[in-house]
Amino acid sequence: MKLLVTGGAGFIGSAVVRQAIAAGHEVVNLDALTYAACLDNVASVADHPGYAFEHADIRDRTALDRVFATHRPDAVMHLAAESHVDRSIDGPGSFIETNVMGTFHLLEAARAYWTAQGKPESFRFHHISTDEVFGSLGPEGQFTESTPYDPRSPYSASKAGSDHLVRAWSETYGLPVVLTNCSNNYGPYHFPEKLIPVVILNALAGKPLPIYGDGSNVRDWLYVEDHAEALLLVVQQGAVGRSYNIGGENERTNLQLVQTLCAILDDRRPRAEGSYADLTTFVTDRPGHDARYAIDPTRIREELGWRPSVTVEEGLARTVDWYLVNEPWWRALQARQGVGERLGVSA
């Protein structure tokens, strides 16, 4: 199967690229190489005969048409997106342009290509989204595929908009689509502005470990390689027009997560005095911070036989170990614009 992966130099996209090549697929990696992208993420497959890279922007319809005509993919896996909530608070425009308009242009390019090929039933447009489109949960309950949309941030609103576009292109034009909404990902190659790498890298530098509010916000944590496995399964076996929620079955409060990371770091690289947990600092919460996300993964488990294989404790240990031995990778990214700064406080 030849896959066109958008955003394949990003965190989740690169995991998909690496796993797809390992599974014997051909991959065309289309990425605009914005601030959160890094070609080092796919260096291990860059010389593989089944891998090709296209430096292009999903907002550029001419470039998209060229890529489709040149590579003739069997499926699109659309992961390219602006994804950092705090950045969306400070600058929502780029999120609308990339996540909404970019998805529109990609859908139109895919539809034109699919139509020119005679509308093959085997073609798939797989749109990868987030659980944040569903809003915020109370102490009980989980998001299902039928949960009403209730986005609370510019980021989640832009992803909700892209989800709706994909469904509309399926209903109106018959484009064969599948959709997935995932919980919070973590693991190797996680860009250094997100919570888990921030905690690891601040701890190693002896800096405060910032936790929004009182640390009671709950997330369901999904190891990125588990997620990539699920995505490849959905693009091959998911029912056309169907959406699948992908969760890690690993709910933790932010405070619990930080405490677990500190305990791992205490074991792997002890401080001269005390615990890394002594660096924990509670900071002013961000605007519109959702209280809790939780995924009900029943559909993907029952229909496709998938469930996560990595517990959050195991996955965090793997992640810490990866950062400890890949300092050149994260040092280079820390120098990029906005990384290490407190964002999302301008509301």
Buried (B, 14 or more C-beta within 10 A) or exposed (E): BBBBBBBBBBBBBBBBBBBBBEEEBBBBBBBBBBBBBBBBBBEBBBEBEBBBBBEBBBBBBEBBBBBBEEBEBBBBBBBBBBBBBBBBBBBBEBBBBBBBBBBBBBBBBBBBBBEEEEEEEEBBBBBBBBBBBBBBBEEEEBBBBEBEBBBBBBBBBBBBBBBBBBBEBBEEBBBBBBBBBBBBBBBBBBBBBBBBBBBBBBBBEEBEBBBBBEBEBBBBBBBBBBBBBBBBBBBBEBEBBBBBBBBBBBBBBBBBBBBBBBBBBBEEEEBEEEBBBEBBEBEEBBBBBBEBBBBBBBBBBEBBEBBBEBBBEEBBBBBBEBBEEEEEBBEEBBEBEBBBEEBBBEE
